[in-house]
Amino acid sequence: MPVVVGYIPTPEGRAALRRALIEARLRRTKIVVVNSQPDDRKYDREDVLSFEEELDRVRVALESEGLEHEVRGLARGNDPAEDLIEIAARE
């Protein structure tokens, strides 16, 4: 069973990711990182590129850890908690 973690580029989001990495190592399992953007505002091209760059940095960091991983960037209009619950249930 993988470790599923919500991630946003804030000190709290980075702390959650660090803790999820510890759990994934302890459990010897995959980590699924979810960045869910609510659709309550319009995103311009710079916003989208910024999200993509941040998720690329997360991918690179996970690859350097040698952990099996998946990084998902979502902008489906759902509440981020709904996306996390849905993904955790499927995984």
CORSUL-V369797 format. One record per residue. N is the residue number from 1. RES is the residue in one letter. PSI is psi in whole degrees, 0 to 359 (* if undefined). BURIAL is # if it has 24 or more other C-alpha atoms within 12 Angstrom, else .. D_FIRST is the distance of its C-alpha to the first C-alpha in Angstrom with 2 decimals. Layout:
BEGIN
N:RES:PSI:BURIAL:D_FIRST ; N:RES:PSI:BURIAL:D_FIRST
END
This chain:
BEGIN
1:M:123:.:0.00 ; 2:P:164:#:3.82 ; 3:V:125:#:6.79 ; 4:V:130:#:9.23 ; 5:V:138:#:12.83 ; 6:G:141:#:16.19 ; 7:Y:132:#:18.83 ; 8:I:152:#:22.59 ; 9:P:68:#:25.09 ; 10:T:168:.:26.41 ; 11:P:322:.:26.40 ; 12:E:319:.:23.93 ; 13:G:320:.:21.58 ; 14:R:323:.:21.90 ; 15:A:319:.:21.28 ; 16:A:319:.:18.02 ; 17:L:317:#:16.96 ; 18:R:316:#:18.19 ; 19:R:321:.:16.27 ; 20:A:323:#:12.94 ; 21:L:317:#:13.96 ; 22:I:313:.:14.67 ; 23:E:316:.:11.33 ; 24:A:320:#:9.61 ; 25:R:313:.:12.43 ; 26:L:320:.:12.24 ; 27:R:351:.:8.68 ; 28:R:55:.:9.54 ; 29:T:171:.:6.74 ; 30:K:151:#:7.62 ; 31:I:133:#:9.25 ; 32:V:116:#:10.44 ; 33:V:127:#:13.89 ; 34:V:123:#:15.76 ; 35:N:107:#:19.53 ; 36:S:122:#:20.98 ; 37:Q:120:#:24.76 ; 38:P:153:.:26.60 ; 39:D:36:.:29.47 ; 40:D:2:.:32.06 ; 41:R:163:.:34.02 ; 42:K:137:.:35.06 ; 43:Y:132:.:33.64 ; 44:D:177:.:36.09 ; 45:R:320:.:35.59 ; 46:E:321:.:35.42 ; 47:D:312:.:32.62 ; 48:V:316:.:30.54 ; 49:L:322:.:31.31 ; 50:S:316:.:30.45 ; 51:F:314:#:26.97 ; 52:E:316:.:26.48 ; 53:E:319:.:27.82 ; 54:E:317:#:25.59 ; 55:L:327:#:22.42 ; 56:D:319:.:23.90 ; 57:R:321:.:24.35 ; 58:V:316:#:20.71 ; 59:R:313:#:19.82 ; 60:V:316:.:22.43 ; 61:A:318:.:21.24 ; 62:L:322:#:17.66 ; 63:E:320:.:19.28 ; 64:S:335:.:21.52 ; 65:E:342:.:18.69 ; 66:G:19:.:17.54 ; 67:L:145:#:13.86 ; 68:E:134:#:12.08 ; 69:H:165:#:12.27 ; 70:E:136:#:13.31 ; 71:V:124:#:15.96 ; 72:R:125:#:17.09 ; 73:G:119:#:20.52 ; 74:L:140:#:21.40 ; 75:A:68:.:24.87 ; 76:R:359:.:24.83 ; 77:G:0:.:26.79 ; 78:N:159:.:24.06 ; 79:D:137:.:23.70 ; 80:P:325:#:20.96 ; 81:A:322:.:19.33 ; 82:E:316:.:19.31 ; 83:D:316:#:17.60 ; 84:L:315:#:14.79 ; 85:I:316:.:14.37 ; 86:E:314:.:14.59 ; 87:I:317:#:12.02 ; 88:A:320:.:9.43 ; 89:A:321:.:10.47 ; 90:R:325:.:10.29 ; 91:E:*:.:6.89
END
